[in-house]
Amino acid sequence: MISLRPEDPHSYLKWPRLIAFQLVGALSIAVAGISGRSLVNLNHDRAQVKRMVPGGQLHATDVLTVTAIMTTAGGLCGLKTF
């Protein structure tokens, strides 16, 4: 007897899932790159402030917070697609 239904009833979702996983992976890599770049900029800015203003400090906790949130969001999105 020939069955008209495939063995896996959700096989039609194979390609959309693969495409979504690849997109999320690419976006996670982009988020990690942007976060890393902001940390590098922060370190350069702190060094510049120390050179220009003796005893000066650059308080940028919001930059560190946003960087951590972006990296975490990218990682969680990557895990959610599994």
C-alpha positions as CSV (number, residue, x, y, z in Angstrom):
1,M,0.0,0.0,0.0
2,I,1.4,3.4,-0.9
3,S,1.0,6.1,1.7
4,L,0.4,9.6,0.5
5,R,1.6,11.1,3.8
6,P,5.4,11.3,4.4
7,E,6.7,9.6,7.5
8,D,7.4,12.8,9.3
9,P,4.3,15.1,9.3
10,H,6.5,18.1,9.9
11,S,8.9,17.5,7.1
12,Y,7.6,20.6,5.2
13,L,9.3,22.7,8.0
14,K,12.8,21.4,7.3
15,W,13.9,24.2,5.0
16,P,12.3,27.1,6.9
17,R,14.0,25.8,10.1
18,L,17.4,25.5,8.4
19,I,17.1,29.0,6.9
20,A,16.0,30.5,10.3
21,F,18.9,28.7,12.0
22,Q,21.4,30.1,9.6
23,L,20.0,33.6,9.8
24,V,20.1,33.5,13.6
25,G,23.6,32.2,13.5
26,A,24.7,35.0,11.2
27,L,23.0,37.6,13.3
28,S,24.6,36.2,16.5
29,I,28.0,36.5,14.9
30,A,27.2,40.1,13.9
31,V,26.0,40.9,17.4
32,A,29.2,39.5,18.9
33,G,31.3,41.5,16.5
34,I,29.5,44.7,17.2
35,S,29.8,44.1,21.0
36,G,33.5,43.4,20.7
37,R,34.0,46.5,18.6
38,S,32.3,48.6,21.3
39,L,34.5,47.2,24.0
40,V,37.6,48.0,21.9
41,N,36.3,51.6,21.4
42,L,35.7,51.9,25.1
43,N,39.2,50.9,25.9
44,H,40.6,53.4,23.4
45,D,38.4,56.1,24.8
46,R,39.5,55.4,28.4
47,A,43.2,55.5,27.3
48,Q,42.6,58.8,25.5
49,V,40.9,60.4,28.5
50,K,43.8,59.3,30.8
51,R,46.2,61.0,28.3
52,M,44.3,64.2,27.9
53,V,43.0,64.7,31.4
54,P,45.4,63.7,34.2
55,G,43.5,61.8,36.8
56,G,40.4,61.7,34.7
57,Q,38.1,58.6,34.3
58,L,35.6,57.6,31.8
59,H,32.5,56.0,33.3
60,A,30.8,53.9,30.8
61,T,28.8,51.3,32.6
62,D,25.9,51.7,30.2
63,V,28.2,50.7,27.3
64,L,29.2,47.6,29.2
65,T,25.6,46.8,30.1
66,V,24.4,47.1,26.5
67,T,27.3,45.0,25.2
68,A,26.5,42.3,27.7
69,I,22.8,42.4,26.9
70,M,23.4,42.2,23.1
71,T,25.8,39.3,23.5
72,T,23.4,37.4,25.7
73,A,20.4,38.1,23.4
74,G,22.4,36.8,20.4
75,G,23.4,33.6,22.3
76,L,19.9,32.9,23.6
77,C,18.4,33.3,20.1
78,G,21.0,30.8,18.8
79,L,20.0,28.4,21.5
80,K,16.3,28.8,21.0
81,T,16.5,27.7,17.4
82,F,17.7,24.2,18.3
